[in-house]
Amino acid sequence: MRDYRPKLAARRLRSQRPSVIGLVVPDIANPFFVGFARAIETSALRDGIRVILCNSDEDPTREAQYLELLEEERVSGIILAPTQAGGVPDLSIPLVLADRVEGSPQVDSVVLDDAGAASALVDALQAAGCTRILGLFGARGSTAVKRRQRYTDALRRHGLPVHAVDVPHDTEGRTTAVQAALAGAAFDAIIVGDAFAMLEAAVVLHDRIDTQRFAVHLAGFDGATWLRLLDVKPLVIAQPVDAMAQAAMALLAE
């Protein structure tokens, strides 16, 4: 379920050993990007490289400003997890994409096989007897699109109904969307696209006074440490952030 696929690009660090690189992530509060940033920094410091960390907060304008700043600072390369609507910029310095690939196969990237992972989660839940599987996915972005599409395909392959809900990025919108989704039809499983939506779903289930909350299987993609506090252990495909960080650094250095 883990599939890292470097895509060879023309821009490399050929003439100099990198001393400072930029890392731009879309949400520094997301547990995945917290772990990824730390892994990048650890790997970089081991090689004597410093890291400038920028948080775009899923804002394409802020992302563009940070990328311009990093170019002005003459960093040796940039590792970028693009914003949901930002796409891939045309830069004069080496670029590696992480986690998200916005339709640019010519750019080196390190990603999880999101489509295969989502399909595997559906298969596992179906094998456990689940027949009403709700999907909570981000409203935009290549990662969310791939996970939602393969979730849909897998349910149809098993002859099961599709119940997919778009979950906004902002806190208020996310809470409202998850609460509304779980207030309707009864589900015996929930596949969640990220740790924030997983937390919202877990809170809603925990607050139920009936025993139905114990019968609902939670499944997702991020192995946040707080998951150990849940009433029922979720099924999680954890992304190996250390391996992703090392692969991204290796691509920059080639």
Accessible surface in RSA format (square Angstrom, percent):
REM  Atomic radii and reference values for relative SASA: ProtOr
REM  Chains: A
REM  Algorithm: Lee & Richards
REM  Probe-radius: 1.40
REM  Slices: 20
REM RES _ NUM      All-atoms   Total-Side   Main-Chain    Non-polar    All polar
REM                ABS   REL    ABS   REL    ABS   REL    ABS   REL    ABS   REL
RES MET A   1   131.01  67.8  81.64  54.0  49.37 117.6  88.65  75.4  42.36  56.1
RES ARG A   2   143.17  60.1 114.54  58.4  28.63  68.2  29.96  40.9 113.21  68.6
RES ASP A   3    50.78  35.6  48.09  47.9   2.69   6.4  14.29  33.6  36.49  36.4
RES TYR A   4    57.11  26.7  34.88  19.8  22.22  57.8  34.88  26.2  22.22  27.4
RES ARG A   5    99.23  41.7  96.18  49.0   3.05   7.3  44.02  60.2  55.21  33.5
RES PRO A   6    74.86  54.6  54.39  49.6  20.47  74.4  54.39  44.9  20.47 127.2
RES LYS A   7    55.83  27.2  51.04  31.3   4.80  11.4  50.03  45.0   5.80   6.2
RES LEU A   8   138.09  76.9 115.02  82.3  23.07  58.0 115.22  80.9  22.87  61.5
RES ALA A   9    24.28  22.3   9.13  14.1  15.15  34.5  15.52  21.9   8.76  23.2
RES ALA A  10    82.61  76.0  63.82  98.5  18.79  42.7  72.33 101.9  10.28  27.2
RES ARG A  11    81.65  34.3  72.27  36.8   9.38  22.3  43.10  58.9  38.54  23.4
RES ARG A  12    38.73  16.3  24.09  12.3  14.64  34.9   9.97  13.6  28.76  17.4
RES LEU A  13    17.49   9.7   5.00   3.6  12.49  31.4   7.36   5.2  10.13  27.3
RES ARG A  14   186.23  78.2 144.60  73.7  41.63  99.1  69.03  94.3 117.20  71.0
RES SER A  15   112.31  94.9  72.27  96.4  40.04  92.2  53.23 113.3  59.08  82.8
RES GLN A  16   110.39  61.7  95.05  69.5  15.34  36.5  32.92  70.1  77.47  58.8
RES ARG A  17   171.86  72.2 145.94  74.4  25.92  61.7  70.23  96.0 101.62  61.6
RES PRO A  18    15.37  11.2  12.07  11.0   3.29  12.0  12.07  10.0   3.29  20.5
RES SER A  19    58.26  49.2  57.20  76.3   1.07   2.5  33.13  70.5  25.13  35.2
RES VAL A  20    29.60  19.5  29.60  26.8   0.00   0.0  29.60  25.7   0.00   0.0
RES ILE A  21     0.64   0.4   0.64   0.5   0.00   0.0   0.64   0.5   0.00   0.0
RES GLY A  22     0.00   0.0   0.00   N/A   0.00   0.0   0.00   0.0   0.00   0.0
RES LEU A  23     1.37   0.8   1.37   1.0   0.00   0.0   1.37   1.0   0.00   0.0
RES VAL A  24     0.01   0.0   0.01   0.0   0.00   0.0   0.01   0.0   0.00   0.0
RES VAL A  25     0.07   0.0   0.07   0.1   0.00   0.0   0.07   0.1   0.00   0.0
RES PRO A  26     0.00   0.0   0.00   0.0   0.00   0.0   0.00   0.0   0.00   0.0
RES ASP A  27    14.63  10.2  14.63  14.6   0.00   0.0   2.42   5.7  12.21  12.2
RES ILE A  28    61.22  34.8  58.30  43.4   2.92   7.0  58.30  42.0   2.92   7.9
RES ALA A  29    65.62  60.3  45.50  70.2  20.12  45.8  53.87  75.9  11.75  31.1
RES ASN A  30    17.22  11.9  17.22  16.6   0.00   0.0   0.00   0.0  17.22  16.6
RES PRO A  31    42.93  31.3  29.04  26.5  13.89  50.5  33.65  27.8   9.28  57.7
RES PHE A  32    14.60   7.3   7.97   4.9   6.62  17.2  14.46   8.8   0.14   0.4
RES PHE A  33     5.37   2.7   5.37   3.3   0.00   0.0   5.37   3.3   0.00   0.0
RES VAL A  34    74.99  49.3  72.41  65.6   2.58   6.2  73.27  63.7   1.71   4.6
RES GLY A  35    23.95  29.5   0.00   N/A  23.95  29.5  21.70  59.6   2.25   5.0
RES PHE A  36     0.38   0.2   0.38   0.2   0.00   0.0   0.38   0.2   0.00   0.0
RES ALA A  37    11.31  10.4   8.41  13.0   2.90   6.6   8.70  12.2   2.61   6.9
RES ARG A  38   179.35  75.3 174.82  89.1   4.52  10.8  51.25  70.0 128.10  77.6
RES ALA A  39    10.59   9.7   2.94   4.5   7.64  17.4   7.97  11.2   2.61   6.9
RES ILE A  40     0.00   0.0   0.00   0.0   0.00   0.0   0.00   0.0   0.00   0.0
RES GLU A  41    85.41  49.0  85.41  64.6   0.00   0.0  10.96  21.2  74.45  60.8
RES THR A  42    69.62  49.5  62.86  63.7   6.76  16.1  49.96  67.1  19.66  29.7
RES SER A  43     9.61   8.1   9.14  12.2   0.47   1.1   2.53   5.4   7.08   9.9
RES ALA A  44     0.00   0.0   0.00   0.0   0.00   0.0   0.00   0.0   0.00   0.0
RES LEU A  45   103.59  57.7  86.21  61.7  17.38  43.7  86.73  60.9  16.86  45.4
RES ARG A  46   158.88  66.7 121.28  61.8  37.59  89.5  71.99  98.4  86.89  52.7
RES ASP A  47    65.47  45.9  55.25  55.0  10.21  24.1   8.40  19.8  57.07  56.9
RES GLY A  48    61.04  75.3   0.00   N/A  61.04  75.3  37.07 101.7  23.97  53.7
RES ILE A  49     7.48   4.3   7.45   5.5   0.03   0.1   7.48   5.4   0.00   0.0
RES ARG A  50   150.64  63.2 150.16  76.5   0.48   1.1  62.18  85.0  88.46  53.6
RES VAL A  51    38.29  25.2   7.44   6.7  30.85  74.3   7.50   6.5  30.79  83.5
RES ILE A  52    61.43  35.0  57.76  43.0   3.67   8.8  61.43  44.2   0.00   0.0
RES LEU A  53    86.11  48.0  57.42  41.1  28.69  72.1  57.42  40.3  28.69  77.2
RES CYS A  54     5.23   4.0   2.83   3.2   2.39   5.6   2.39   6.1   2.83   3.1
RES ASN A  55    39.11  27.0  36.05  34.8   3.06   7.4  16.05  38.6  23.06  22.3
RES SER A  56     0.00   0.0   0.00   0.0   0.00   0.0   0.00   0.0   0.00   0.0
RES ASP A  57    63.99  44.8  56.26  56.0   7.73  18.3   2.65   6.2  61.34  61.2
RES GLU A  58    19.80  11.4   8.36   6.3  11.44  27.2   4.60   8.9  15.20  12.4
RES ASP A  59    55.38  38.8  52.84  52.6   2.55   6.0  15.03  35.4  40.36  40.2
RES PRO A  60    52.41  38.2  48.19  43.9   4.21  15.3  48.55  40.1   3.86  24.0
RES THR A  61    85.72  61.0  80.66  81.8   5.06  12.1  50.34  67.6  35.38  53.5
RES ARG A  62    91.22  38.3  90.55  46.2   0.67   1.6  13.51  18.5  77.72  47.1
RES GLU A  63     5.96   3.4   5.96   4.5   0.00   0.0   0.00   0.0   5.96   4.9
RES ALA A  64    58.18  53.5  50.47  77.9   7.71  17.5  53.98  76.0   4.20  11.1
RES GLN A  65   110.23  61.6 103.47  75.6   6.75  16.1  37.30  79.4  72.92  55.3
RES TYR A  66    66.54  31.1  66.35  37.8   0.19   0.5  27.77  20.9  38.76  47.8
RES LEU A  67     5.76   3.2   5.76   4.1   0.00   0.0   5.76   4.0   0.00   0.0
RES GLU A  68   103.82  59.6 100.11  75.7   3.70   8.8  33.22  64.2  70.60  57.6
RES LEU A  69    74.68  41.6  73.21  52.4   1.47   3.7  74.27  52.2   0.41   1.1
RES LEU A  70     0.21   0.1   0.21   0.2   0.00   0.0   0.21   0.2   0.00   0.0
RES GLU A  71    54.51  31.3  42.74  32.3  11.77  28.0  13.99  27.1  40.53  33.1
RES GLU A  72   115.55  66.3  86.77  65.6  28.79  68.5  44.70  86.5  70.85  57.8
RES GLU A  73   102.66  58.9  79.63  60.2  23.03  54.8  12.91  25.0  89.75  73.3
RES ARG A  74   208.18  87.4 182.74  93.2  25.44  60.6  63.28  86.5 144.90  87.8
RES VAL A  75     5.25   3.5   0.57   0.5   4.68  11.3   1.29   1.1   3.96  10.7
RES SER A  76     9.82   8.3   5.92   7.9   3.89   9.0   2.71   5.8   7.11  10.0
RES GLY A  77     0.00   0.0   0.00   N/A   0.00   0.0   0.00   0.0   0.00   0.0
RES ILE A  78     0.00   0.0   0.00   0.0   0.00   0.0   0.00   0.0   0.00   0.0
RES ILE A  79     0.02   0.0   0.02   0.0   0.00   0.0   0.02   0.0   0.00   0.0
RES LEU A  80     0.00   0.0   0.00   0.0   0.00   0.0   0.00   0.0   0.00   0.0
RES ALA A  81     0.84   0.8   0.50   0.8   0.33   0.8   0.50   0.7   0.33   0.9
RES PRO A  82     0.00   0.0   0.00   0.0   0.00   0.0   0.00   0.0   0.00   0.0
RES THR A  83     0.00   0.0   0.00   0.0   0.00   0.0   0.00   0.0   0.00   0.0
RES GLN A  84    29.11  16.3  20.50  15.0   8.61  20.5   0.88   1.9  28.23  21.4
RES ALA A  85    63.81  58.7  28.35  43.8  35.46  80.7  37.69  53.1  26.12  69.2
RES GLY A  86    31.50  38.9   0.00   N/A  31.50  38.9   3.51   9.6  27.99  62.7
RES GLY A  87    23.49  29.0   0.00   N/A  23.49  29.0  21.72  59.6   1.78   4.0
RES VAL A  88    36.64  24.1   4.52   4.1  32.12  77.4   4.88   4.2  31.76  86.1
RES PRO A  89    36.40  26.5  21.48  19.6  14.91  54.2  33.10  27.3   3.29  20.5
RES ASP A  90   138.07  96.7 105.29 104.8  32.79  77.5  40.58  95.5  97.49  97.2
RES LEU A  91    12.26   6.8   6.39   4.6   5.87  14.8   8.22   5.8   4.04  10.9
RES SER A  92    96.19  81.3  59.16  79.0  37.03  85.3  53.21 113.3  42.98  60.2
RES ILE A  93    25.73  14.6  25.01  18.6   0.72   1.7  25.73  18.5   0.00   0.0
RES PRO A  94    15.62  11.4  15.62  14.2   0.00   0.0  15.62  12.9   0.00   0.0
RES LEU A  95     7.15   4.0   0.81   0.6   6.34  15.9   0.81   0.6   6.34  17.1
RES VAL A  96     2.12   1.4   2.12   1.9   0.00   0.0   2.12   1.8   0.00   0.0
RES LEU A  97     0.00   0.0   0.00   0.0   0.00   0.0   0.00   0.0   0.00   0.0
RES ALA A  98     0.75   0.7   0.75   1.2   0.00   0.0   0.75   1.1   0.00   0.0
RES ASP A  99     8.09   5.7   8.02   8.0   0.07   0.2   0.06   0.1   8.03   8.0
RES ARG A 100    24.35  10.2  24.19  12.3   0.16   0.4   0.66   0.9  23.69  14.4
RES VAL A 101    23.36  15.4  16.39  14.8   6.97  16.8  16.39  14.2   6.97  18.9
RES GLU A 102    41.29  23.7  24.29  18.4  17.00  40.5   7.05  13.6  34.24  28.0
RES GLY A 103    71.73  88.5   0.00   N/A  71.73  88.5  40.84 112.1  30.90  69.2
RES SER A 104    12.72  10.7  12.19  16.3   0.53   1.2   0.44   0.9  12.28  17.2
RES PRO A 105    91.63  66.8  82.90  75.6   8.73  31.7  83.66  69.1   7.97  49.5
RES GLN A 106   117.26  65.6 104.67  76.5  12.59  30.0  67.95 144.6  49.31  37.4
RES VAL A 107     4.91   3.2   4.80   4.3   0.11   0.3   4.91   4.3   0.00   0.0
RES ASP A 108     2.57   1.8   2.57   2.6   0.00   0.0   0.03   0.1   2.53   2.5
RES SER A 109     0.00   0.0   0.00   0.0   0.00   0.0   0.00   0.0   0.00   0.0
RES VAL A 110     0.89   0.6   0.60   0.5   0.29   0.7   0.89   0.8   0.00   0.0
RES VAL A 111     0.51   0.3   0.51   0.5   0.00   0.0   0.51   0.4   0.00   0.0
RES LEU A 112     0.02   0.0   0.00   0.0   0.02   0.0   0.00   0.0   0.02   0.1
RES ASP A 113    37.94  26.6  37.75  37.6   0.18   0.4   1.21   2.8  36.73  36.6
RES ASP A 114     0.91   0.6   0.02   0.0   0.89   2.1   0.00   0.0   0.91   0.9
RES ALA A 115    19.54  18.0  19.23  29.7   0.31   0.7  19.23  27.1   0.31   0.8
RES GLY A 116    20.40  25.2   0.00   N/A  20.40  25.2  15.94  43.7   4.46  10.0
RES ALA A 117     0.00   0.0   0.00   0.0   0.00   0.0   0.00   0.0   0.00   0.0
RES ALA A 118     0.00   0.0   0.00   0.0   0.00   0.0   0.00   0.0   0.00   0.0
RES SER A 119    13.41  11.3  13.41  17.9   0.00   0.0   4.70  10.0   8.72  12.2
RES ALA A 120    26.59  24.4  18.65  28.8   7.94  18.1  22.58  31.8   4.01  10.6
RES LEU A 121     2.57   1.4   2.27   1.6   0.30   0.7   2.57   1.8   0.00   0.0
RES VAL A 122     0.00   0.0   0.00   0.0   0.00   0.0   0.00   0.0   0.00   0.0
RES ASP A 123    50.96  35.7  47.84  47.6   3.12   7.4  24.17  56.9  26.78  26.7
RES ALA A 124    44.82  41.2  30.07  46.4  14.76  33.6  38.77  54.6   6.06  16.0
RES LEU A 125     4.93   2.7   4.83   3.5   0.10   0.2   4.93   3.5   0.00   0.0
RES GLN A 126    68.55  38.3  62.78  45.9   5.77  13.7   1.61   3.4  66.94  50.8
RES ALA A 127    86.45  79.5  47.75  73.7  38.70  88.0  55.65  78.4  30.80  81.6
RES ALA A 128    66.84  61.5  27.55  42.5  39.29  89.4  40.43  56.9  26.40  69.9
RES GLY A 129    53.66  66.2   0.00   N/A  53.66  66.2  35.11  96.4  18.55  41.6
RES CYS A 130     4.30   3.3   2.36   2.6   1.94   4.6   1.48   3.8   2.82   3.0
RES THR A 131    64.01  45.5  63.01  63.9   1.00   2.4  51.62  69.3  12.39  18.7
RES ARG A 132   100.63  42.2 100.63  51.3   0.00   0.0  43.60  59.6  57.03  34.6
RES ILE A 133     0.03   0.0   0.00   0.0   0.03   0.1   0.00   0.0   0.03   0.1
RES LEU A 134     2.01   1.1   2.01   1.4   0.00   0.0   2.01   1.4   0.00   0.0
RES GLY A 135     0.00   0.0   0.00   N/A   0.00   0.0   0.00   0.0   0.00   0.0
RES LEU A 136     0.16   0.1   0.00   0.0   0.16   0.4   0.00   0.0   0.16   0.4
RES PHE A 137     1.28   0.6   0.34   0.2   0.94   2.5   1.28   0.8   0.00   0.0
RES GLY A 138    16.54  20.4   0.00   N/A  16.54  20.4   9.33  25.6   7.21  16.1
RES ALA A 139    52.82  48.6  28.73  44.3  24.09  54.8  28.79  40.5  24.03  63.7
RES ARG A 140   127.79  53.7 123.78  63.1   4.01   9.5  52.18  71.3  75.61  45.8
RES GLY A 141     9.28  11.4   0.00   N/A   9.28  11.4   4.99  13.7   4.29   9.6
RES SER A 142    19.93  16.8  12.07  16.1   7.85  18.1  18.92  40.3   1.00   1.4
RES THR A 143    13.66   9.7  13.63  13.8   0.03   0.1  13.63  18.3   0.03   0.1
RES ALA A 144    15.97  14.7  10.89  16.8   5.08  11.6  14.32  20.2   1.65   4.4
RES VAL A 145    91.16  60.0  86.33  78.2   4.83  11.6  90.27  78.4   0.89   2.4
RES LYS A 146    59.48  29.0  55.05  33.8   4.42  10.5  50.99  45.9   8.49   9.0
RES ARG A 147    10.17   4.3  10.17   5.2   0.00   0.0   0.60   0.8   9.57   5.8
RES ARG A 148    76.37  32.1  76.37  38.9   0.00   0.0  22.39  30.6  53.99  32.7
RES GLN A 149    96.06  53.7  93.78  68.5   2.27   5.4  39.08  83.2  56.98  43.2
RES ARG A 150    91.40  38.4  91.11  46.4   0.29   0.7   9.37  12.8  82.03  49.7
RES TYR A 151     0.00   0.0   0.00   0.0   0.00   0.0   0.00   0.0   0.00   0.0
RES THR A 152    14.92  10.6  14.92  15.1   0.00   0.0   9.42  12.7   5.50   8.3
RES ASP A 153    59.32  41.6  53.20  53.0   6.12  14.5  22.46  52.9  36.86  36.8
RES ALA A 154     0.53   0.5   0.00   0.0   0.53   1.2   0.53   0.7   0.00   0.0
RES LEU A 155     0.04   0.0   0.04   0.0   0.00   0.0   0.04   0.0   0.00   0.0
RES ARG A 156   161.59  67.8 140.82  71.8  20.77  49.5  51.32  70.1 110.27  66.8
RES ARG A 157   140.75  59.1 102.50  52.2  38.25  91.1  76.19 104.1  64.56  39.1
RES HIS A 158    56.48  30.9  28.73  20.0  27.75  71.0  25.20  26.0  31.29  36.4
RES GLY A 159    66.97  82.6   0.00   N/A  66.97  82.6  36.13  99.1  30.84  69.1
RES LEU A 160    27.67  15.4  20.52  14.7   7.15  18.0  21.82  15.3   5.86  15.8
RES PRO A 161    68.48  49.9  55.98  51.0  12.50  45.5  67.73  55.9   0.75   4.7
RES VAL A 162    51.82  34.1  24.91  22.6  26.91  64.8  24.91  21.6  26.91  73.0
RES HIS A 163    61.96  33.9  55.49  38.6   6.47  16.5  40.77  42.0  21.19  24.7
RES ALA A 164    27.17  25.0   2.64   4.1  24.53  55.8   2.64   3.7  24.53  65.0
RES VAL A 165    40.84  26.9  37.66  34.1   3.17   7.6  40.84  35.5   0.00   0.0
RES ASP A 166    74.48  52.2  62.27  62.0  12.21  28.9  17.67  41.6  56.81  56.7
RES VAL A 167     6.09   4.0   3.38   3.1   2.71   6.5   3.38   2.9   2.71   7.4
RES PRO A 168    47.01  34.3  42.10  38.4   4.91  17.8  45.21  37.3   1.80  11.2
RES HIS A 169    63.70  34.8  47.66  33.1  16.04  41.0  38.15  39.3  25.55  29.7
RES ASP A 170    78.87  55.2  71.48  71.2   7.39  17.5  47.08 110.8  31.80  31.7
RES THR A 171    91.27  64.9  86.46  87.7   4.81  11.5  57.80  77.6  33.47  50.6
RES GLU A 172   138.26  79.4 130.72  98.9   7.54  18.0  49.80  96.3  88.46  72.2
RES GLY A 173    18.18  22.4   0.00   N/A  18.18  22.4  16.61  45.6   1.58   3.5
RES ARG A 174    21.91   9.2  21.91  11.2   0.00   0.0   1.97   2.7  19.95  12.1
RES THR A 175    35.90  25.5  35.89  36.4   0.00   0.0  29.48  39.6   6.41   9.7
RES THR A 176    83.86  59.6  81.53  82.7   2.33   5.6  63.29  85.0  20.57  31.1
RES ALA A 177    18.47  17.0   9.88  15.3   8.58  19.5  17.34  24.4   1.13   3.0
RES VAL A 178     0.04   0.0   0.04   0.0   0.00   0.0   0.04   0.0   0.00   0.0
RES GLN A 179    92.92  52.0  89.10  65.1   3.82   9.1  21.47  45.7  71.45  54.2
RES ALA A 180    67.99  62.5  47.04  72.6  20.95  47.7  55.44  78.1  12.55  33.3
RES ALA A 181    15.88  14.6   0.38   0.6  15.50  35.3  11.95  16.8   3.93  10.4
RES LEU A 182     8.71   4.9   2.24   1.6   6.47  16.3   2.78   1.9   5.94  16.0
RES ALA A 183    86.00  79.1  46.92  72.4  39.08  88.9  57.61  81.1  28.39  75.2
RES GLY A 184    55.23  68.1   0.00   N/A  55.23  68.1  35.87  98.4  19.37  43.4
RES ALA A 185    65.05  59.8  44.44  68.6  20.61  46.9  56.26  79.2   8.79  23.3
RES ALA A 186    57.24  52.6  44.63  68.9  12.60  28.7  48.38  68.1   8.86  23.5
RES PHE A 187    16.14   8.1  12.41   7.7   3.73   9.7  12.41   7.5   3.73  10.7
RES ASP A 188    22.49  15.8  22.49  22.4   0.00   0.0  15.31  36.0   7.18   7.2
RES ALA A 189     0.00   0.0   0.00   0.0   0.00   0.0   0.00   0.0   0.00   0.0
RES ILE A 190     0.44   0.3   0.44   0.3   0.00   0.0   0.44   0.3   0.00   0.0
RES ILE A 191     0.00   0.0   0.00   0.0   0.00   0.0   0.00   0.0   0.00   0.0
RES VAL A 192     0.65   0.4   0.11   0.1   0.53   1.3   0.11   0.1   0.53   1.4
RES GLY A 193     6.80   8.4   0.00   N/A   6.80   8.4   4.27  11.7   2.53   5.7
RES ASP A 194    41.07  28.8  38.31  38.1   2.76   6.5  13.49  31.7  27.58  27.5
RES ALA A 195     4.16   3.8   1.32   2.0   2.83   6.4   3.64   5.1   0.52   1.4
RES PHE A 196    42.40  21.2  40.78  25.3   1.61   4.2  41.56  25.2   0.84   2.4
RES ALA A 197     1.94   1.8   1.94   3.0   0.00   0.0   1.94   2.7   0.00   0.0
RES MET A 198     4.41   2.3   4.41   2.9   0.00   0.0   4.41   3.7   0.00   0.0
RES LEU A 199    80.04  44.6  80.04  57.3   0.00   0.0  80.04  56.2   0.00   0.0
RES GLU A 200    27.87  16.0  27.65  20.9   0.22   0.5   2.56   5.0  25.31  20.7
RES ALA A 201     0.00   0.0   0.00   0.0   0.00   0.0   0.00   0.0   0.00   0.0
RES ALA A 202     8.27   7.6   3.40   5.3   4.87  11.1   5.09   7.2   3.18   8.4
RES VAL A 203    70.69  46.5  68.31  61.8   2.38   5.7  70.69  61.4   0.00   0.0
RES VAL A 204    28.43  18.7  24.01  21.7   4.42  10.6  26.97  23.4   1.46   4.0
RES LEU A 205    10.91   6.1  10.91   7.8   0.00   0.0  10.91   7.7   0.00   0.0
RES HIS A 206   104.83  57.3  96.93  67.4   7.90  20.2  62.33  64.2  42.50  49.5
RES ASP A 207    99.07  69.4  74.68  74.3  24.39  57.7  32.97  77.6  66.10  65.9
RES ARG A 208    57.56  24.2  46.38  23.6  11.19  26.6  24.92  34.1  32.64  19.8
RES ILE A 209   180.79 102.9 140.94 105.0  39.85  96.0 148.55 107.0  32.24  87.5
RES ASP A 210    76.20  53.4  66.24  65.9   9.95  23.5  39.49  92.9  36.71  36.6
RES THR A 211   112.33  79.9 107.24 108.7   5.09  12.1  74.03  99.4  38.30  57.9
RES GLN A 212    56.46  31.6  52.29  38.2   4.17   9.9  19.94  42.4  36.52  27.7
RES ARG A 213    52.42  22.0  46.57  23.7   5.85  13.9   1.94   2.7  50.48  30.6
RES PHE A 214   102.08  51.1  83.40  51.7  18.67  48.6  83.49  50.6  18.59  53.2
RES ALA A 215    57.93  53.3  42.07  64.9  15.86  36.1  52.91  74.5   5.01  13.3
RES VAL A 216     6.37   4.2   2.20   2.0   4.16  10.0   2.61   2.3   3.76  10.2
RES HIS A 217    77.97  42.6  76.24  53.0   1.74   4.4  40.73  42.0  37.24  43.3
RES LEU A 218    13.51   7.5  10.29   7.4   3.22   8.1  10.29   7.2   3.22   8.7
RES ALA A 219     0.00   0.0   0.00   0.0   0.00   0.0   0.00   0.0   0.00   0.0
RES GLY A 220     0.42   0.5   0.00   N/A   0.42   0.5   0.42   1.2   0.00   0.0
RES PHE A 221     1.37   0.7   0.00   0.0   1.37   3.6   0.00   0.0   1.37   3.9
RES ASP A 222    13.89   9.7   8.54   8.5   5.35  12.7   4.66  11.0   9.24   9.2
RES GLY A 223    47.17  58.2   0.00   N/A  47.17  58.2  12.96  35.6  34.21  76.6
RES ALA A 224    12.08  11.1   1.52   2.3  10.56  24.0   7.91  11.1   4.17  11.0
RES THR A 225   101.18  72.0  92.74  94.0   8.44  20.1  67.27  90.4  33.91  51.3
RES TRP A 226    59.35  23.8  54.62  26.4   4.73  11.1  53.08  28.3   6.28  10.2
RES LEU A 227    14.29   8.0  12.20   8.7   2.09   5.3  12.39   8.7   1.90   5.1
RES ARG A 228   198.42  83.3 163.68  83.4  34.75  82.7  82.58 112.9 115.84  70.2
RES LEU A 229   153.99  85.8 124.03  88.7  29.96  75.3 128.84  90.5  25.16  67.7
RES LEU A 230    38.88  21.7  22.05  15.8  16.83  42.3  24.17  17.0  14.71  39.6
RES ASP A 231    78.52  55.0  37.78  37.6  40.74  96.3  16.66  39.2  61.86  61.7
RES VAL A 232    58.69  38.6  51.30  46.4   7.40  17.8  54.52  47.4   4.17  11.3
RES LYS A 233   188.37  91.9 161.53  99.1  26.83  63.9 107.11  96.4  81.26  86.6
RES PRO A 234    12.28   9.0   3.19   2.9   9.09  33.1   4.08   3.4   8.20  50.9
RES LEU A 235    75.58  42.1  69.62  49.8   5.96  15.0  73.52  51.6   2.06   5.6
RES VAL A 236    41.85  27.5  14.25  12.9  27.60  66.5  14.25  12.4  27.60  74.9
RES ILE A 237    14.44   8.2  10.83   8.1   3.61   8.7  14.44  10.4   0.00   0.0
RES ALA A 238    41.49  38.1  38.76  59.8   2.73   6.2  38.76  54.6   2.73   7.2
RES GLN A 239    17.63   9.9   4.99   3.6  12.64  30.1   0.97   2.1  16.66  12.6
RES PRO A 240    32.86  23.9  21.21  19.3  11.65  42.3  32.85  27.1   0.00   0.0
RES VAL A 241    33.96  22.3  33.26  30.1   0.71   1.7  33.26  28.9   0.71   1.9
RES ASP A 242    88.44  61.9  86.89  86.5   1.54   3.7  25.46  59.9  62.98  62.8
RES ALA A 243    47.97  44.1  39.23  60.5   8.74  19.9  42.52  59.9   5.46  14.5
RES MET A 244     0.00   0.0   0.00   0.0   0.00   0.0   0.00   0.0   0.00   0.0
RES ALA A 245     0.49   0.5   0.49   0.8   0.00   0.0   0.49   0.7   0.00   0.0
RES GLN A 246   100.54  56.2  94.64  69.2   5.90  14.0  26.30  56.0  74.24  56.3
RES ALA A 247    29.40  27.0  20.51  31.6   8.89  20.2  28.25  39.8   1.15   3.1
RES ALA A 248     0.00   0.0   0.00   0.0   0.00   0.0   0.00   0.0   0.00   0.0
RES MET A 249    14.80   7.7  12.51   8.3   2.29   5.5  12.86  10.9   1.94   2.6
RES ALA A 250    53.40  49.1  43.81  67.6   9.59  21.8  52.00  73.2   1.40   3.7
RES LEU A 251     8.67   4.8   6.41   4.6   2.26   5.7   6.41   4.5   2.26   6.1
RES LEU A 252     4.53   2.5   2.91   2.1   1.62   4.1   4.50   3.2   0.04   0.1
RES ALA A 253    61.96  57.0  41.62  64.2  20.34  46.3  41.95  59.1  20.01  53.0
RES GLU A 254   100.53  57.7  73.42  55.5  27.12  64.6  58.92 114.0  41.62  34.0
END  Absolute sums over single chains surface
CHAIN  1 A    11721.8       9236.1       2485.7       6465.9       5255.9
END  Absolute sums over all chains
TOTAL         11721.8       9236.1       2485.7       6465.9       5255.9
